[in-house]
Amino acid sequence: MRHLAALSICGTIVGLTFAGGCAPTNSGSSSVGGRSVNAAPMTPTKSFDSPGPTTMAAGITTRDISTAQAQQIVMAAMAKARDIDTKMDIAIVDAGGNLKAFVRMDGAWLGSIDIAIKKAKTARYFDMPTGEIGKLSQSGGPLYNIEVSNGGLISFPGGLPLKGSDGTIIGAIGVSGSSVDKDHTVAEAGVEALRKNAAPTAAGAGNRM
Protein backbone atom coordinates (compact mmCIF):
# COMPACT_ATOMS: atom_id res chain seq x y z
CA MET A 1 0.00 0.00 0.00
CA ARG A 2 2.89 2.34 0.74
CA HIS A 3 4.32 1.58 -2.71
CA LEU A 4 0.96 2.25 -4.41
CA ALA A 5 0.59 5.54 -2.57
CA ALA A 6 4.07 6.56 -3.64
CA LEU A 7 3.26 5.64 -7.24
CA SER A 8 0.13 7.75 -7.15
CA ILE A 9 2.11 10.71 -5.90
CA CYS A 10 4.76 10.21 -8.57
CA GLY A 11 2.17 10.00 -11.33
CA THR A 12 0.13 13.06 -10.43
CA ILE A 13 2.32 15.73 -8.87
CA VAL A 14 4.47 17.75 -11.24
CA GLY A 15 7.18 20.23 -10.38
CA LEU A 16 7.81 19.02 -6.79
CA THR A 17 10.92 17.35 -5.37
CA PHE A 18 10.38 13.59 -5.07
CA ALA A 19 11.35 12.01 -1.77
CA GLY A 20 11.17 8.69 0.04
CA GLY A 21 12.76 6.62 -2.75
CA CYS A 22 10.42 7.88 -5.47
CA ALA A 23 12.00 9.42 -8.55
CA PRO A 24 10.82 10.00 -12.13
CA THR A 25 12.77 8.52 -15.06
CA ASN A 26 13.09 9.61 -18.68
CA SER A 27 11.36 6.49 -19.95
CA GLY A 28 8.08 7.26 -18.24
CA SER A 29 8.66 4.76 -15.39
CA SER A 30 9.24 5.40 -11.71
CA SER A 31 11.47 3.71 -9.22
CA VAL A 32 9.57 2.86 -6.03
CA GLY A 33 11.37 0.99 -3.22
CA GLY A 34 14.06 -0.19 -5.64
CA ARG A 35 11.55 -1.55 -8.18
CA SER A 36 10.92 -0.14 -11.62
CA VAL A 37 7.23 0.53 -12.17
CA ASN A 38 5.74 1.76 -15.44
CA ALA A 39 3.80 4.99 -15.15
CA ALA A 40 2.14 7.31 -17.63
CA PRO A 41 4.50 10.03 -18.90
CA MET A 42 4.03 13.25 -16.99
CA THR A 43 2.87 16.22 -19.06
CA PRO A 44 4.02 19.68 -18.04
CA THR A 45 1.17 21.66 -16.55
CA LYS A 46 -0.03 24.96 -17.97
CA SER A 47 1.23 28.00 -16.18
CA PHE A 48 -1.40 30.35 -14.82
CA ASP A 49 1.07 33.01 -13.75
CA SER A 50 0.85 34.97 -17.01
CA PRO A 51 -2.68 35.14 -18.44
CA GLY A 52 -2.93 35.78 -22.16
CA PRO A 53 -3.68 39.20 -23.59
CA THR A 54 -7.26 40.44 -23.24
CA THR A 55 -9.16 42.72 -25.59
CA MET A 56 -11.14 45.58 -24.08
CA ALA A 57 -14.62 46.02 -25.50
CA ALA A 58 -15.09 49.28 -27.38
CA GLY A 59 -17.04 51.96 -25.52
CA ILE A 60 -20.39 53.17 -26.81
CA THR A 61 -20.14 56.53 -28.52
CA THR A 62 -23.22 58.72 -28.36
CA ARG A 63 -23.98 62.17 -29.73
CA ASP A 64 -25.12 64.94 -27.43
CA ILE A 65 -26.84 68.29 -27.72
CA SER A 66 -24.59 71.34 -27.52
CA THR A 67 -25.16 74.36 -25.33
CA ALA A 68 -25.66 76.54 -28.41
CA GLN A 69 -28.34 74.20 -29.77
CA ALA A 70 -30.14 74.08 -26.43
CA GLN A 71 -30.20 77.87 -26.26
CA GLN A 72 -31.55 78.15 -29.82
CA ILE A 73 -34.33 75.70 -29.01
CA VAL A 74 -35.31 77.61 -25.86
CA MET A 75 -35.40 80.91 -27.73
CA ALA A 76 -37.59 79.46 -30.51
CA ALA A 77 -39.95 77.92 -27.97
CA MET A 78 -40.23 81.20 -26.08
CA ALA A 79 -41.02 83.04 -29.31
CA LYS A 80 -43.81 80.58 -30.07
CA ALA A 81 -45.20 80.91 -26.55
CA ARG A 82 -45.42 84.68 -27.00
CA ASP A 83 -47.11 84.24 -30.37
CA ILE A 84 -49.92 82.21 -28.80
CA ASP A 85 -50.01 84.41 -25.70
CA THR A 86 -48.86 81.88 -23.12
CA LYS A 87 -46.25 81.86 -20.34
CA MET A 88 -44.24 78.67 -20.33
CA ASP A 89 -41.61 76.75 -18.42
CA ILE A 90 -39.24 75.22 -20.98
CA ALA A 91 -36.67 72.52 -20.23
CA ILE A 92 -34.01 70.91 -22.41
CA VAL A 93 -32.21 67.71 -21.38
CA ASP A 94 -29.15 66.18 -23.01
CA ALA A 95 -28.64 62.66 -24.36
CA GLY A 96 -28.21 61.35 -20.81
CA GLY A 97 -31.43 62.95 -19.56
CA ASN A 98 -29.55 65.64 -17.63
CA LEU A 99 -30.87 69.20 -17.55
CA LYS A 100 -29.03 71.24 -20.20
CA ALA A 101 -31.08 74.45 -20.39
CA PHE A 102 -34.15 75.85 -18.71
CA VAL A 103 -36.20 79.03 -18.68
CA ARG A 104 -39.23 80.08 -16.73
CA MET A 105 -40.92 82.86 -18.67
CA ASP A 106 -42.05 85.83 -16.60
CA GLY A 107 -45.27 84.91 -14.86
CA ALA A 108 -45.14 81.20 -15.75
CA TRP A 109 -46.52 78.83 -13.13
CA LEU A 110 -44.05 77.68 -10.51
CA GLY A 111 -45.73 74.29 -10.40
CA SER A 112 -44.96 73.78 -14.07
CA ILE A 113 -41.17 73.88 -13.53
CA ASP A 114 -41.07 70.29 -12.32
CA ILE A 115 -43.59 69.18 -14.95
CA ALA A 116 -41.55 70.66 -17.83
CA ILE A 117 -38.36 68.98 -16.64
CA LYS A 118 -40.11 65.64 -16.19
CA LYS A 119 -41.70 65.87 -19.62
CA ALA A 120 -38.27 66.37 -21.18
CA LYS A 121 -36.79 63.46 -19.21
CA THR A 122 -39.73 61.20 -20.05
CA ALA A 123 -39.36 61.92 -23.77
CA ARG A 124 -35.65 61.09 -23.59
CA TYR A 125 -35.96 58.02 -21.40
CA PHE A 126 -38.33 56.38 -23.90
CA ASP A 127 -37.41 58.31 -27.07
CA MET A 128 -40.99 59.15 -27.94
CA PRO A 129 -43.43 62.03 -27.44
CA THR A 130 -44.94 62.09 -23.97
CA GLY A 131 -48.40 62.27 -25.52
CA GLU A 132 -47.81 58.89 -27.19
CA ILE A 133 -46.68 57.41 -23.89
CA GLY A 134 -49.95 58.68 -22.41
CA LYS A 135 -51.95 56.74 -25.00
CA LEU A 136 -50.03 53.55 -24.24
CA SER A 137 -50.28 53.94 -20.46
CA GLN A 138 -54.07 53.97 -20.21
CA SER A 139 -55.74 51.26 -18.15
CA GLY A 140 -55.29 47.98 -20.00
CA GLY A 141 -52.53 49.43 -22.20
CA PRO A 142 -49.03 47.96 -22.58
CA LEU A 143 -47.46 50.78 -20.55
CA TYR A 144 -50.12 51.05 -17.85
CA ASN A 145 -48.75 52.75 -14.70
CA ILE A 146 -45.41 53.55 -16.35
CA GLU A 147 -45.63 57.09 -14.95
CA VAL A 148 -44.75 55.80 -11.49
CA SER A 149 -41.36 54.52 -12.69
CA ASN A 150 -38.06 56.42 -12.80
CA GLY A 151 -38.99 58.64 -9.89
CA GLY A 152 -42.13 59.88 -11.62
CA LEU A 153 -42.84 60.51 -15.31
CA ILE A 154 -45.25 62.72 -17.23
CA SER A 155 -47.50 60.96 -19.71
CA PHE A 156 -49.39 63.81 -21.38
CA PRO A 157 -48.33 66.07 -24.30
CA GLY A 158 -45.54 68.62 -24.08
CA GLY A 159 -42.39 66.48 -24.21
CA LEU A 160 -40.60 65.62 -27.47
CA PRO A 161 -37.28 63.96 -28.40
CA LEU A 162 -34.65 66.12 -30.11
CA LYS A 163 -32.72 64.68 -33.05
CA GLY A 164 -29.40 65.69 -34.58
CA SER A 165 -28.81 66.14 -38.30
CA ASP A 166 -28.15 62.40 -38.69
CA GLY A 167 -31.38 61.39 -36.95
CA THR A 168 -29.70 60.42 -33.69
CA ILE A 169 -31.62 61.45 -30.57
CA ILE A 170 -29.44 63.95 -28.72
CA GLY A 171 -31.83 65.14 -26.02
CA ALA A 172 -35.42 66.22 -25.46
CA ILE A 173 -37.59 69.25 -24.77
CA GLY A 174 -40.34 69.56 -22.16
CA VAL A 175 -42.86 72.40 -21.99
CA SER A 176 -45.52 73.16 -19.38
CA GLY A 177 -47.61 76.18 -18.44
CA SER A 178 -50.86 76.06 -20.36
CA SER A 179 -53.16 73.46 -21.90
CA VAL A 180 -51.40 70.30 -23.06
CA ASP A 181 -52.19 71.20 -26.66
CA LYS A 182 -50.40 74.53 -26.33
CA ASP A 183 -47.55 72.89 -24.43
CA HIS A 184 -47.11 70.52 -27.37
CA THR A 185 -47.26 73.37 -29.90
CA VAL A 186 -44.47 75.24 -28.13
CA ALA A 187 -42.37 72.10 -27.85
CA GLU A 188 -42.80 71.48 -31.59
CA ALA A 189 -41.48 74.97 -32.28
CA GLY A 190 -38.30 74.05 -30.43
CA VAL A 191 -37.93 70.82 -32.39
CA GLU A 192 -38.43 72.68 -35.66
CA ALA A 193 -35.77 75.24 -34.74
CA LEU A 194 -33.25 72.44 -34.22
CA ARG A 195 -34.20 70.88 -37.55
CA LYS A 196 -33.74 74.15 -39.45
CA ASN A 197 -30.48 75.03 -37.75
CA ALA A 198 -28.84 71.63 -37.85
CA ALA A 199 -25.27 71.98 -36.63
CA PRO A 200 -22.51 69.69 -35.32
CA THR A 201 -23.48 68.24 -31.96
CA ALA A 202 -21.42 68.55 -28.80
CA ALA A 203 -17.81 67.37 -29.05
CA GLY A 204 -18.04 66.92 -32.83
CA ALA A 205 -17.90 63.15 -33.27
CA GLY A 206 -19.73 62.56 -30.00
CA ASN A 207 -19.13 62.07 -26.30
CA ARG A 208 -18.48 58.75 -24.57
CA MET A 209 -21.12 58.04 -21.99
C-alpha positions in Angstrom: 0.0 0.0 0.0 2.9 2.3 0.7 4.3 1.6 -2.7 1.0 2.3 -4.4 0.6 5.5 -2.6 4.1 6.6 -3.6 3.3 5.6 -7.2 0.1 7.7 -7.2 2.1 10.7 -5.9 4.8 10.2 -8.6 2.2 10.0 -11.3 0.1 13.1 -10.4 2.3 15.7 -8.9 4.5 17.7 -11.2 7.2 20.2 -10.4 7.8 19.0 -6.8 10.9 17.3 -5.4 10.4 13.6 -5.1 11.4 12.0 -1.8 11.2 8.7 0.0 12.8 6.6 -2.7 10.4 7.9 -5.5 12.0 9.4 -8.6 10.8 10.0 -12.1 12.8 8.5 -15.1 13.1 9.6 -18.7 11.4 6.5 -20.0 8.1 7.3 -18.2 8.7 4.8 -15.4 9.2 5.4 -11.7 11.5 3.7 -9.2 9.6 2.9 -6.0 11.4 1.0 -3.2 14.1 -0.2 -5.6 11.5 -1.6 -8.2 10.9 -0.1 -11.6 7.2 0.5 -12.2 5.7 1.8 -15.4 3.8 5.0 -15.1 2.1 7.3 -17.6 4.5 10.0 -18.9 4.0 13.3 -17.0 2.9 16.2 -19.1 4.0 19.7 -18.0 1.2 21.7 -16.5 0.0 25.0 -18.0 1.2 28.0 -16.2 -1.4 30.4 -14.8 1.1 33.0 -13.7 0.9 35.0 -17.0 -2.7 35.1 -18.4 -2.9 35.8 -22.2 -3.7 39.2 -23.6 -7.3 40.4 -23.2 -9.2 42.7 -25.6 -11.1 45.6 -24.1 -14.6 46.0 -25.5 -15.1 49.3 -27.4 -17.0 52.0 -25.5 -20.4 53.2 -26.8 -20.1 56.5 -28.5 -23.2 58.7 -28.4 -24.0 62.2 -29.7 -25.1 64.9 -27.4 -26.8 68.3 -27.7 -24.6 71.3 -27.5 -25.2 74.4 -25.3 -25.7 76.5 -28.4 -28.3 74.2 -29.8 -30.1 74.1 -26.4 -30.2 77.9 -26.3 -31.6 78.1 -29.8 -34.3 75.7 -29.0 -35.3 77.6 -25.9 -35.4 80.9 -27.7 -37.6 79.5 -30.5 -40.0 77.9 -28.0 -40.2 81.2 -26.1 -41.0 83.0 -29.3 -43.8 80.6 -30.1 -45.2 80.9 -26.5 -45.4 84.7 -27.0 -47.1 84.2 -30.4 -49.9 82.2 -28.8 -50.0 84.4 -25.7 -48.9 81.9 -23.1 -46.3 81.9 -20.3 -44.2 78.7 -20.3 -41.6 76.7 -18.4 -39.2 75.2 -21.0 -36.7 72.5 -20.2 -34.0 70.9 -22.4 -32.2 67.7 -21.4 -29.1 66.2 -23.0 -28.6 62.7 -24.4 -28.2 61.4 -20.8 -31.4 62.9 -19.6 -29.6 65.6 -17.6 -30.9 69.2 -17.6 -29.0 71.2 -20.2 -31.1 74.4 -20.4 -34.1 75.9 -18.7 -36.2 79.0 -18.7 -39.2 80.1 -16.7 -40.9 82.9 -18.7 -42.1 85.8 -16.6 -45.3 84.9 -14.9 -45.1 81.2 -15.8 -46.5 78.8 -13.1 -44.0 77.7 -10.5 -45.7 74.3 -10.4 -45.0 73.8 -14.1 -41.2 73.9 -13.5 -41.1 70.3 -12.3 -43.6 69.2 -15.0 -41.5 70.7 -17.8 -38.4 69.0 -16.6 -40.1 65.6 -16.2 -41.7 65.9 -19.6 -38.3 66.4 -21.2 -36.8 63.5 -19.2 -39.7 61.2 -20.0 -39.4 61.9 -23.8 -35.6 61.1 -23.6 -36.0 58.0 -21.4 -38.3 56.4 -23.9 -37.4 58.3 -27.1 -41.0 59.2 -27.9 -43.4 62.0 -27.4 -44.9 62.1 -24.0 -48.4 62.3 -25.5 -47.8 58.9 -27.2 -46.7 57.4 -23.9 -49.9 58.7 -22.4 -52.0 56.7 -25.0 -50.0 53.5 -24.2 -50.3 53.9 -20.5 -54.1 54.0 -20.2 -55.7 51.3 -18.2 -55.3 48.0 -20.0 -52.5 49.4 -22.2 -49.0 48.0 -22.6 -47.5 50.8 -20.5 -50.1 51.0 -17.9 -48.7 52.8 -14.7 -45.4 53.6 -16.4 -45.6 57.1 -15.0 -44.8 55.8 -11.5 -41.4 54.5 -12.7 -38.1 56.4 -12.8 -39.0 58.6 -9.9 -42.1 59.9 -11.6 -42.8 60.5 -15.3 -45.3 62.7 -17.2 -47.5 61.0 -19.7 -49.4 63.8 -21.4 -48.3 66.1 -24.3 -45.5 68.6 -24.1 -42.4 66.5 -24.2 -40.6 65.6 -27.5 -37.3 64.0 -28.4 -34.7 66.1 -30.1 -32.7 64.7 -33.0 -29.4 65.7 -34.6 -28.8 66.1 -38.3 -28.2 62.4 -38.7 -31.4 61.4 -37.0 -29.7 60.4 -33.7 -31.6 61.4 -30.6 -29.4 63.9 -28.7 -31.8 65.1 -26.0 -35.4 66.2 -25.5 -37.6 69.2 -24.8 -40.3 69.6 -22.2 -42.9 72.4 -22.0 -45.5 73.2 -19.4 -47.6 76.2 -18.4 -50.9 76.1 -20.4 -53.2 73.5 -21.9 -51.4 70.3 -23.1 -52.2 71.2 -26.7 -50.4 74.5 -26.3 -47.5 72.9 -24.4 -47.1 70.5 -27.4 -47.3 73.4 -29.9 -44.5 75.2 -28.1 -42.4 72.1 -27.9 -42.8 71.5 -31.6 -41.5 75.0 -32.3 -38.3 74.1 -30.4 -37.9 70.8 -32.4 -38.4 72.7 -35.7 -35.8 75.2 -34.7 -33.2 72.4 -34.2 -34.2 70.9 -37.5 -33.7 74.2 -39.4 -30.5 75.0 -37.8 -28.8 71.6 -37.9 -25.3 72.0 -36.6 -22.5 69.7 -35.3 -23.5 68.2 -32.0 -21.4 68.6 -28.8 -17.8 67.4 -29.1 -18.0 66.9 -32.8 -17.9 63.1 -33.3 -19.7 62.6 -30.0 -19.1 62.1 -26.3 -18.5 58.8 -24.6 -21.1 58.0 -22.0 
